[in-house]
């Protein structure tokens, strides 16, 4: 079977399609590496990613998310285990034995009997009719399942946030690369103008050499910016679960403006309602409460029905049916204090979960406040950086025009203006990254990542 380079898929339209292709071809890539010199080069996959699609894909493919989903399956198994303790238990056994008896045991003649056979085929059943402890254990396991589900949702949101920030790092690197390339182009244009002026006697060789050195420096900056972009894409690919090299195109842009955040109290209330960590801790408290009730329920009597029926005789074809039925009322009296020790432990665990809830609420409040502070500051910094770039661009345009027109104009003014514009561009890239990162962090803090676009 041969594979040809597929047309790039836009993950913004079908979030998991490109990832499915990549993961499906991974085993073939490993197999191809084993055939040595006869192996053909594996085709490079290409995907187009939006911010939203990258986060959605990571939420489905990241190993941490998959691990948390497996914990849900384990919790479901525990529910089945606890429920099984309250359902009928059936067992069957068939036994055929040969034995002797010493009659002296029964006060008879001190002789041993001749060997005789016993055949016994029996079905046994038991049913817990009432046990508060078992009921509360089952209910606690159901709460534990919801804890696992909320934990999985929290892990999913953490992964989405990490992926979103990694995507923004990629956009920052891509924008910085574009900025460096633009700076390089400005130096090339100025160098060309200076060479013409030198030919006309209006510029010196020193000015040409200075610009050539400046151009070499900008070329180094372009190489460094490209490497930073490659590293950002590598980090993003790891979060997305890519198993080999993928050419990624980040289709979004750093947004220059974001919507106003809610008031602190409204944001806090939204976070408490939406954050999976808060809901998971509430379920942990409920599970601990039920576990405590289960242990204290061990003090109460429990009712169990038991019975068996089957055939018994000296041979299978010479047997009669017999049965045994019993109703057991089990009353706990004293177990050396073990039960009281378990009750004390369960009571402490219940109190611990209450303290953990306070820790979670404090952490959520701190994250919301931090996100609001960062978002407000980033919005101001982005506005100032945009204004600074406009002024620096105007300065560079005027300096270039003056240098091109006036023979006596100094090259120093143009270089200074270009340097100022490069610094303003760099400031804007950093400010826009902070603004967009603050937007992602605010969505994570309030539990609204699913609605982030």
For each residue, the residues with C-beta under 8 A, 3 or more apart:
1:
2:
3: 6 25 28 43
4: 43
5: 43 44 46
6: 3 9 21 43 45 46
7:
8: 18 46 47 48 249
9: 6 13 14 17 18 21 47 48
10: 13 14 48 50 251
11: 14 15 16 17 18 19 47 48 49 50 53 54 57
12: 15 48 49 50 52 53 251
13: 9 10
14: 9 10 11 17 18
15: 11 12 19 53 56 57 60
16: 11 19 20 56 57 60 61
17: 9 11 14 20 21
18: 8 9 11 14 21 22 45 47 48
19: 11 15 16 22 23 47 57 60 61 240 241 242
20: 16 17 23 24
21: 6 9 17 18 24 25 45
22: 18 19 25 26 45 47 242 243 244 246
23: 19 20 26 61 241 243
24: 20 21 27
25: 3 21 22 28 29 42 45
26: 22 23 29 30 243 244
27: 24 30 31
28: 3 25 31 32 42
29: 25 26 32 33 42 243 244
30: 26 27 33 34
31: 27 28 34 35
32: 28 29 35 39 40 42
33: 29 30 39
34: 30 31 39
35: 31 32 38 39
36: 39
37:
38: 35
39: 32 33 34 35 36
40: 32
41:
42: 25 28 29 32 244
43: 3 4 5 6
44: 5 245 246 247
45: 6 18 21 22 25 245 246 247
46: 5 6 8 246 247 248 249
47: 8 9 11 18 19 22 246 247 248 249
48: 8 9 10 11 12 18 248 249 251
49: 11 12 53 54 57 167 236 248 249 250 251
50: 10 11 12 53 54 251 252
51: 54 55 164 167 168 252 452 453
52: 12 55 56 452 453
53: 11 12 15 49 50 56 57
54: 11 49 50 51 57 58 163 164 167 236 240
55: 51 52 58 59 160 163 164 167 449 452
56: 15 16 52 53 59 60 160
57: 11 15 16 19 49 53 54 60 61 240
58: 54 55 61 62 65 159 160 162 163 239 240 241
59: 55 56 62 65 156 159 160
60: 15 16 19 56 57 65
61: 16 19 23 57 58 65 66 240 241
62: 58 59 65 66 159 163 239 240 241
63: 66 67 241
64: 67 68 155 158 159
65: 58 59 60 61 62 68 69 152 155 156 159
66: 61 62 63 69 70
67: 63 64 70 71 155
68: 64 65 71 72 148 151 152 155 156
69: 65 66 72 73 152
70: 66 67 73 74
71: 67 68 74 75 148 151 152
72: 68 69 75 76 145 148 149 152
73: 69 70 76 77
74: 70 71 77 78 148
75: 71 72 78 79 141 144 145 147 148 149
76: 72 73 79 80 145
77: 73 74 80 81
78: 74 75 81 82 141 144 145
79: 75 76 82 83 138 141 142 145
80: 76 77 83 84
81: 77 78 84 85 141
82: 78 79 85 86 134 137 138 140 141
83: 79 80 86 87 138
84: 80 81 87 89
85: 81 82 128 134 137 138
86: 82 83 128 131 134 135 138
87: 83 84 127
88: 125 126 127
89: 84 125 126 127
90: 123 124 125
91: 123 124 125
92: 121 122 123 124
93: 120 121 122 124
94: 120 121 122
95: 118 119 120 121
96: 117 118 119 120 316
97: 117 118
98: 115 116 117 118
99: 115 116 118
100: 112 113 114 115 116
101: 105 112 113
102: 105 110 111 112 113
103: 106 108 109 110 111 112 113
104: 107 108 109 110 111
105: 101 102
106: 103
107: 104
108: 103 104 111
109: 103 104
110: 102 103 104
111: 102 103 104 108
112: 100 101 102 103
113: 100 101 102 103 116
114: 100
115: 98 99 100
116: 98 99 100 113 314
117: 96 97 98 314 315
118: 95 96 97 98 99 312 313 314
119: 95 96 311 312 313 314 315 316 319
120: 93 94 95 96 310 311 312
121: 92 93 94 95 310 311 312 316 319
122: 92 93 94 308 309 310 311 312
123: 90 91 92 308 309 310
124: 90 91 92 93 306 307 308
125: 88 89 90 91 305 306 307 308
126: 88 89 304 305 306 307
127: 87 88 89 304 305 306
128: 85 86 131 134 302 303 304
129: 303 304 305
130: 302 303
131: 86 128 134 135 297 302 303 304
132: 135 136 293 294 297 300 302
133: 136 137 294 295 297 298 300 302
134: 82 85 86 128 131 137 138 294 302
135: 86 131 132 138 139 294 297
136: 132 133 139 140 290 291 293 294 297
137: 82 85 133 134 140 141 290 291 294
138: 79 82 83 85 86 134 135 141 142
139: 135 136 142 143 290
140: 82 136 137 143 144 287 288 290 291 294
141: 75 78 79 81 82 137 138 144 145
142: 79 138 139 145 146
143: 139 140 146 147 283 284 286 287 290
144: 75 78 140 141 147 148 283 287
145: 72 75 76 78 79 141 142 148 149
146: 142 143 149 150 280 283
147: 75 143 144 150 151 280 283 284 287
148: 68 71 72 74 75 144 145 151 152
149: 72 75 145 146 152 153
150: 146 147 153 154 276 277 279 280 283
151: 68 71 147 148 154 155 276 280
152: 65 68 69 71 72 148 149 155 156
153: 149 150 156 157 276
154: 150 151 157 158 275 276 277 280
155: 64 65 67 68 151 152 158 159
156: 59 65 68 152 153 159 160
157: 153 154 160 161 276 444 447 449
158: 64 154 155 161 162 444
159: 58 59 62 64 65 155 156 162 163 239
160: 55 56 58 59 156 157 163 164 444 449
161: 157 158 164 165 440 441 443 444 449
162: 58 158 159 165 166 239
163: 54 55 58 62 159 160 166 167 236 239 240
164: 51 54 55 160 161 167 168 440 449 452
165: 161 162 168 169 437 440 441
166: 162 163 169 170 232 235 236 239
167: 49 51 54 55 163 164 170 171 236 250 252
168: 51 164 165 171 172 254 433 436 437 440
169: 165 166 172 173 232 235 236 433
170: 166 167 173 174 229 232 233 236 248 250
171: 167 168 174 175 250 252 253 254 433 436
172: 168 169 175 176 232 254 429 430 432 433
173: 169 170 176 177 225 228 229 231 232
174: 170 171 177 178 229 250
175: 171 172 178 179 253 254 429 432
176: 172 173 179 180 225 228 229 426 429
177: 173 174 180 181 222 225 226 228 229
178: 174 175 181 182
179: 175 176 182 183 225 422 425 426 429
180: 176 177 183 184 218 221 222 225
181: 177 178 184 185 222
182: 178 179 185 186 425
183: 179 180 186 187 218 221 418 421 422 425
184: 180 181 187 188 215 218 219 221 222
185: 181 182 188 189
186: 182 183 189 190 396 418 421
187: 183 184 190 191 211 214 215 218 418
188: 184 185 191 192 215
189: 185 186 192 193
190: 186 187 193 194 211 400 403 411 414 415 418
191: 187 188 194 195 208 211 212 215
192: 188 189 195 196
193: 189 190 196 197 403 404
194: 190 191 197 198 203 207 208 211 411
195: 191 192 198 199 203 208
196: 192 193 199 200
197: 193 194 200 202 203 407
198: 194 195 201 202 203 204 205 207 208
199: 195 196
200: 196 197 203
201: 198
202: 197 198 407
203: 194 195 197 198 200 207 208 411
204: 198 207 208
205: 198 208 209
206: 209 210
207: 194 198 203 204 210 211 411
208: 191 194 195 198 203 204 205 211 212
209: 205 206 212 213
210: 206 207 213 214 411 415
211: 187 190 191 194 207 208 214 215 411 415
212: 191 208 209 215 216
213: 209 210 216 217
214: 187 210 211 217 218 415
215: 184 187 188 191 211 212 218 219
216: 212 213 219 220
217: 213 214 220 221
218: 180 183 184 187 214 215 221 222
219: 184 215 216 222 223
220: 216 217 223 224
221: 180 183 184 217 218 224 225
222: 177 180 181 184 218 219 225 226
223: 219 220 226 227
224: 220 221 227 228
225: 173 176 177 179 180 221 222 228 229
226: 177 222 223 229 230
227: 223 224 230 231
228: 173 176 177 224 225 231 232
229: 170 173 174 176 177 225 226 232 233
230: 226 227 233 234
231: 173 227 228 234 235
232: 166 169 170 172 173 228 229 235 236
233: 170 229 230 236 237 248 250
234: 230 231 237 238
235: 166 169 231 232 238 239
236: 49 54 163 166 167 169 170 232 233 239 240 248
237: 233 234 240 242 246 248
238: 234 235 241 242
239: 58 62 159 162 163 166 235 236
240: 19 54 57 58 61 62 163 236 237
241: 19 23 58 61 62 63 238
242: 19 22 237 238 245 246
243: 22 23 26 29
244: 22 26 29 42
245: 44 45 242
246: 22 44 45 46 47 237 242
247: 44 45 46 47
248: 46 47 48 49 170 233 236 237
249: 8 46 47 48 49
250: 49 167 170 171 174 233
251: 10 12 48 49 50
252: 50 51 167 171
253: 171 175
254: 168 171 172 175 429 432 433 435 436
255: 258 432 435 436 439
256: 382 386 432 435
257: 382
258: 255 375 379 435 436 438 439
259:
260:
261: 267 371 372 375 376 442
262: 266 267 270
263: 266 267
264: 267 268 368 369 372
265: 268 269
266: 262 263 269 270
267: 261 262 263 264 270 271 368 371 372 442 445 446
268: 264 265 271 272 364 365 368
269: 265 266 272 273
270: 262 266 267 273 274 446 447 448
271: 267 268 274 275 278 364 365 367 368 445 446 447
272: 268 269 275 278 361 364
273: 269 270 447
274: 270 271 446 447 448
275: 154 271 272 278 279 364 446 447
276: 150 151 153 154 157 279 280 447
277: 150 154 280 281 360 363 364
278: 271 272 275 281 282 357 360 361 364
279: 150 275 276 282 283
280: 146 147 150 151 154 276 277 283 284
281: 277 278 284 285 353 356 357 360
282: 278 279 285 286 357
283: 143 144 146 147 150 279 280 286 287
284: 143 147 280 281 287 288 353 356
285: 281 282 288 289 350 353 354 357
286: 143 282 283 289 290
287: 140 143 144 147 283 284 290 291
288: 140 284 285 291 292 346 349 350 352 353
289: 285 286 292 293 350
290: 136 137 139 140 143 286 287 293 294
291: 136 137 140 287 288 294 295 346 349 350
292: 288 289 295 296 343 346 347 349 350
293: 132 136 289 290 296 297
294: 132 133 134 135 136 137 140 290 291 297 298 346
295: 133 291 292 298 339 342 343 345 346
296: 292 293 299 343 346
297: 131 132 133 135 136 293 294 300
298: 133 294 295 332 339 342
299: 296 332 339
300: 132 133 297 332
301: 329 330 331 332
302: 128 130 131 132 133 134 329 330
303: 128 129 130 131 327 328 329 330
304: 126 127 128 129 131 327 328 330
305: 125 126 127 129 325 326 327 328
306: 124 125 126 127 325 326 327 328
307: 124 125 126 323 324 325 326
308: 122 123 124 125 323 324
309: 122 123 321 322 323 324
310: 120 121 122 123 321 322 323
311: 119 120 121 122 316 319 320 321 322
312: 118 119 120 121 122 319 320 322
313: 118 119 316 318 319 320
314: 116 117 118 119 318 319
315: 117 119 318 319
316: 96 119 121 311 313 319
317:
318: 313 314 315
319: 119 121 311 312 313 314 315 316
320: 311 312 313
321: 309 310 311
322: 309 310 311 312
323: 307 308 309 310
324: 307 308 309
325: 305 306 307
326: 305 306 307
327: 303 304 305 306
328: 303 304 305 306
329: 301 302 303
330: 301 302 303 304
331: 301
332: 298 299 300 301 335 339
333:
334:
335: 332 338 339
336:
337: 340 341
338: 335 341 342
339: 295 298 299 332 335 342 343
340: 337 343 344
341: 337 338 344 345
342: 295 298 338 339 345 346
343: 292 295 296 339 340 346 347
344: 340 341 347 348
345: 295 341 342 348 349
346: 288 291 292 294 295 296 342 343 349 350
347: 292 343 344 350 351
348: 344 345 351 352
349: 288 291 292 345 346 352 353
350: 285 288 289 291 292 346 347 353 354
351: 347 348 354 355
352: 288 348 349 355 356
353: 281 284 285 288 349 350 356 357
354: 285 350 351 357 358
355: 351 352 358 359
356: 281 284 352 353 359 360
357: 278 281 282 285 353 354 360 361
358: 354 355 361 362
359: 355 356 362 363
360: 277 278 281 356 357 363 364
361: 272 278 357 358 364 365
362: 358 359 365 366
363: 277 359 360 366 367
364: 268 271 272 275 277 278 360 361 367 368 445
365: 268 271 361 362 368 369
366: 362 363 369 370
367: 271 363 364 370 371 441 444 445
368: 264 267 268 271 364 365 371 372 445 446
369: 264 365 366 372 373
370: 366 367 373 374 441 445
371: 261 267 367 368 374 375 438 441 442 444 445 446
372: 261 264 267 368 369 375 376 442
373: 369 370 376 377
374: 370 371 377 378 434 438 441 442
375: 258 261 371 372 378 379 435 438 439 441 442
376: 261 372 373 379 380
377: 373 374 380 381 434 438
378: 374 375 381 382 431 434 435 437 438
379: 258 375 376 382 383 435
380: 376 377 383 384
381: 377 378 384 385 431 434 435
382: 256 257 378 379 385 386 428 431 432 434 435
383: 379 380 386 387
384: 380 381 387 388 431
385: 381 382 388 389 424 427 428 430 431 432
386: 256 382 383 389 390 428 431
387: 383 384 390 391
388: 384 385 391 392 424 427 428
389: 385 386 392 393 421 424 425 427 428
390: 386 387 393 394
391: 387 388 394 395 424
392: 388 389 395 396 417 420 421 423 424 425
393: 389 390 396 397 421 424
394: 390 391 397 398
395: 391 392 398 399 417 420 421
396: 186 392 393 399 400 414 417 418 420 421
397: 393 394 400 401
398: 394 395 401 402 417
399: 395 396 402 403 413 414 416 417 418
400: 190 396 397 403 404 414 417
401: 397 398 404 405
402: 398 399 405 406 409 413
403: 190 193 399 400 406 409 410 411 413 414
404: 193 400 401
405: 401 402 409
406: 402 403 409
407: 197 202
408:
409: 402 403 405 406 413
410: 403 413 414
411: 190 194 203 207 210 211 403 414 415
412: 415 416
413: 399 402 403 409 410 416 417
414: 190 396 399 400 403 410 411 417 418
415: 190 210 211 214 411 412 418 419
416: 399 412 413 419 420
417: 392 395 396 398 399 400 413 414 420 421
418: 183 186 187 190 396 399 414 415 421 422
419: 415 416 422 423
420: 392 395 396 416 417 423 424
421: 183 186 389 392 393 395 396 417 418 424 425
422: 179 183 418 419 425 426
423: 392 419 420 426 427
424: 385 388 389 391 392 393 420 421 427 428
425: 179 182 183 389 392 421 422 428 429
426: 176 179 422 423 429 430
427: 385 388 389 423 424 430 431
428: 382 385 386 388 389 424 425 431 432
429: 172 175 176 179 254 425 426 432 433
430: 172 385 426 427 433 434
431: 378 381 382 384 385 386 427 428 434 435
432: 172 175 254 255 256 382 385 428 429 435 436
433: 168 169 171 172 254 429 430 436 437
434: 374 377 378 381 382 430 431 437 438
435: 254 255 256 258 375 378 379 381 382 431 432 438 439
436: 168 171 254 255 258 432 433 439 440
437: 165 168 378 433 434 440 441
438: 258 371 374 375 377 378 434 435 441 442
439: 255 258 375 435 436 442 443 452
440: 161 164 165 168 436 437 443 444 449 452
441: 161 165 367 370 371 374 375 437 438 444 445
442: 261 267 371 372 374 375 438 439 445 446
443: 161 439 440 446 448 449 451 452
444: 157 158 160 161 367 371 440 441 447 449
445: 267 271 364 367 368 370 371 441 442
446: 267 270 271 274 275 368 371 442 443
447: 157 270 271 273 274 275 276 444
448: 270 274 443 451 452
449: 55 157 160 161 164 440 443 444 452
450:
451: 443 448
452: 51 52 55 164 439 440 443 448 449
453: 51 52
